[in-house]
């Protein structure tokens, strides 16, 4: 195997490993949000300002990759797809 092929193979292996780590971390983050922050009766101080500032910086967060499905999952609405709920 030539050096370039070996380097490409290492690169693909690294991508697979990072993807697996990302999935694990995402699961832990969502569980933290669900069990800690969203389970509270009142939100932590300054959370509204933090959310507003984050959305002002990157408004696409509300519509990008699986955003609505993730929101539904975090709020306990499994199988929630807003596009399917719109009036025709």
N, C-alpha and C positions, 0 to 999 in steps of 0.2 A: 504494500500500500504506500502510495507516495505521500509526501508531507502535506500537500494540499488536501487530499482526501481525509487524512487523519485529522487535520484541523477542522474540516467541515463536519466530520463525525463528532468531534468534541463539542463543536458549536451546537449541533442538533441535540446532543445529550444534555447540554446546559439549558437549552430552551425547554426541553421536556421536564427537567428537574425544577426549573423556575416556575413552570406552569403548575406543577403539582404543589409546590409551596404556596403559590398564589391561591389555589383552591382551598387549601387548608386554612390559610390566614383569613380568607373571606368568610369561611364558615365560623371561625372563632369571633370575628368582628360582628357578624350578624347576630350571633348568640349573645354577645355582650350588649349590643343595642337592644335586642328583644328583652333580655332578662334584667338588665340594669337600668338603662335610660328610659325605655318605653314603658317599663313596668311602674315607674314612679307616678304618683298622683300629680305632682307639680314638676315641671322641667327644671333643670339646674339653672342658676342665675346666668344671664347673658347668652343663653342658648339661642334665643330668637335673633339677637344681633349677629351671632356667629353664623347662623343659617342664612340670614339675609345677606351678609357680606360674602359668603361663599357663593350663593346664587348670583349675586351681582357680578362677581368675578368670572363665573363660568355658568351662564344660564342653561347651557346645553345639558347640564347634569340632570335636569328634569325630563329630558326626552331621549337621551342617548341610550346606548346598549342596555336593554332590559331594565330600564329605570322603573317603569310602572310595575313590572312583575316583581321586582325587588321590594318596592314600596308595599305592594299587596301582601307579600310574604311576611315582611316585618310587622305589619299591622294585623296579621292573622287572617287575611283574606286569601286563602289558597285558591289558585285558579282564577285570579282576578285579572281581567284583561279589559281595560277601559275602552279600547277601540270597539270591542264587541258590545258594549253597553250603550253606545250612542244611538239616538233615535234615527231612523231612516227617513 
